[in-house]
């Protein structure tokens, strides 16, 4: 069964990633915009708007700020990232989703509650320098309910200027 319309998330993968993967075993990534929904008939419009964002933004240098434990039981080790560099980009994505008639599924991890990080789930610990360059972003869609499969539907390279 196909996922509900527009059940998507925007992330930056720390390595090369394409196609489908098991959603229970995410590759190392930074969530740039949590799960959102955009109506099917506005998906082309979303793609156009994300292309505009990619052409306007240059690579975003993000400082690595330390380690913490996240999750309901504070048992997921994460690498914290500097929020200031990503906050304007994050808000740009939120505004774009709203522009094309979309909604965030849960805003408790967005806007003022956005805390960029890399989760070290499933034994995958990324090797990270003191800075990380966010130079692209991918739209990932939840597919094949009731399974947890995910598919990268598009990737955009940041190539412009703010």
C-alpha positions as CSV (number, residue, x, y, z in Angstrom):
1,X,0.0,0.0,0.0
2,X,1.3,3.5,-0.9
3,X,2.0,6.0,1.9
4,X,-0.4,8.8,2.5
5,X,0.0,11.7,0.1
6,X,3.2,13.7,0.5
7,X,4.5,11.8,3.6
8,X,8.0,13.3,3.2
9,X,11.1,14.6,5.1
10,X,14.0,16.7,3.9
11,X,17.5,15.6,5.0
12,X,21.2,15.9,4.2
13,X,22.9,12.5,4.0
14,X,26.5,12.3,5.3
15,X,27.5,10.0,2.5
16,X,26.3,9.0,-0.9
17,X,22.8,7.7,-0.8
18,X,20.2,7.0,-3.5
19,X,17.2,4.9,-4.1
20,X,15.3,2.9,-1.4
21,X,16.4,1.9,2.1
22,X,14.9,0.4,5.2
23,X,13.4,3.1,7.2
24,X,14.3,1.2,10.4
25,X,18.0,1.7,9.5
26,X,18.6,5.2,8.3
27,X,22.0,6.1,7.0
28,X,23.7,8.9,8.9
29,X,22.0,12.2,8.1
30,X,20.9,15.6,9.3
31,X,17.2,16.3,9.3
32,X,16.6,19.7,7.7
33,X,12.8,19.6,7.8
34,X,10.8,16.9,9.8
35,X,8.0,14.9,8.2
36,X,5.5,17.0,6.2
37,X,2.6,16.4,3.8
38,X,2.1,18.2,0.5
39,X,-1.0,17.2,-1.6
40,X,-0.2,15.0,-4.6
41,X,-1.4,17.6,-7.1
42,X,1.2,20.1,-5.7
43,X,4.3,17.9,-5.8
44,X,5.5,19.4,-9.1
45,X,5.1,22.9,-7.5
46,X,7.1,21.7,-4.5
47,X,9.9,20.4,-6.7
48,X,10.0,23.8,-8.5
49,X,10.2,25.7,-5.3
50,X,12.9,23.4,-3.8
51,X,14.9,23.9,-7.0
52,X,14.7,27.7,-6.5
53,X,16.0,27.3,-2.9
54,X,18.9,25.1,-4.2
55,X,19.9,27.8,-6.7
56,X,19.8,30.6,-4.1
57,X,21.7,28.9,-1.3
58,X,25.4,28.1,-1.1
59,X,26.9,25.3,1.0
60,X,26.2,25.9,4.7
61,X,29.1,25.4,7.0
62,X,27.9,24.0,10.3
63,X,29.9,23.8,13.5
64,X,30.0,20.5,15.4
65,X,29.1,21.5,19.0
66,X,29.3,18.3,21.0
67,X,27.5,15.1,22.0
68,X,24.2,14.5,23.7
69,X,21.4,11.9,24.2
70,X,18.1,12.4,22.5
71,X,14.9,10.4,22.2
72,X,12.0,9.6,24.5
73,X,14.3,7.7,26.8
74,X,17.4,9.8,26.2
75,X,19.1,6.8,24.8
76,X,20.0,7.9,21.2
77,X,23.5,9.3,21.0
78,X,23.7,12.4,18.8
79,X,26.3,14.9,17.5
80,X,24.9,18.4,18.1
81,X,25.3,20.9,15.2
82,X,25.3,24.7,15.4
83,X,21.7,25.8,14.9
84,X,22.4,29.4,13.8
85,X,23.8,28.5,10.4
86,X,20.9,26.1,9.6
87,X,18.0,28.1,11.1
88,X,17.4,30.4,8.2
89,X,17.6,27.5,5.8
90,X,15.2,25.5,7.9
91,X,12.7,28.4,8.0
92,X,13.0,28.8,4.2
93,X,12.0,25.1,3.9
94,X,9.0,25.6,6.3
95,X,7.8,28.6,4.3
96,X,8.1,26.7,1.1
97,X,6.0,23.8,2.4
98,X,3.3,26.2,3.5
99,X,3.5,28.0,0.1
100,X,2.5,24.8,-1.7
101,X,-0.3,23.9,0.6
102,X,1.7,21.5,2.8
103,X,1.7,21.0,6.6
104,X,4.2,19.7,9.1
105,X,3.0,16.4,10.6
106,X,4.4,17.4,14.0
107,X,5.9,20.9,14.7
108,X,7.5,19.9,18.0
109,X,10.8,19.4,16.1
110,X,10.5,22.5,13.8
111,X,10.8,26.2,14.0
112,X,12.0,27.3,17.5
113,X,12.1,23.6,18.5
114,X,14.6,22.7,15.7
115,X,17.8,21.3,17.1
116,X,20.0,20.0,14.2
117,X,22.0,16.9,15.0
118,X,23.3,13.6,13.6
119,X,21.8,10.6,15.3
120,X,24.2,7.6,15.7
121,X,21.5,5.0,15.4
122,X,21.9,1.4,14.6
123,X,25.6,1.4,15.4
124,X,26.4,3.8,12.6
125,X,28.7,6.5,14.0
126,X,29.7,9.1,11.4
127,X,33.2,10.5,11.6
128,X,32.8,14.2,11.6
129,X,35.3,17.1,11.7
130,X,34.8,20.3,13.6
131,X,32.7,21.6,10.7
132,X,30.2,20.0,8.4
133,X,29.3,21.3,5.0
134,X,25.6,21.0,4.1
135,X,25.9,21.2,0.3
136,X,22.8,19.3,-0.8
137,X,19.5,18.1,0.5
138,X,17.2,15.1,-0.3
139,X,13.5,14.6,-0.2
140,X,12.7,11.2,1.2
141,X,9.3,9.6,1.0
142,X,7.8,6.9,3.2
143,X,6.6,4.1,0.9
144,X,5.1,0.6,1.1
145,X,3.0,0.7,4.2
146,X,2.9,-1.1,6.5
147,X,6.6,-1.6,6.1
148,X,9.1,1.1,6.9
149,X,10.7,1.5,3.5
150,X,11.9,4.9,2.4
151,X,12.8,6.2,-1.0
152,X,14.8,9.3,-2.0
153,X,12.6,11.0,-4.6
154,X,14.9,13.9,-5.4
155,X,18.3,15.5,-4.4
156,X,19.2,19.1,-4.8
157,X,22.7,20.6,-4.8
158,X,23.1,24.0,-3.2
159,X,24.7,26.0,-5.9
160,X,23.8,29.7,-5.5
161,X,24.1,32.6,-3.2
162,X,21.8,33.7,-0.4
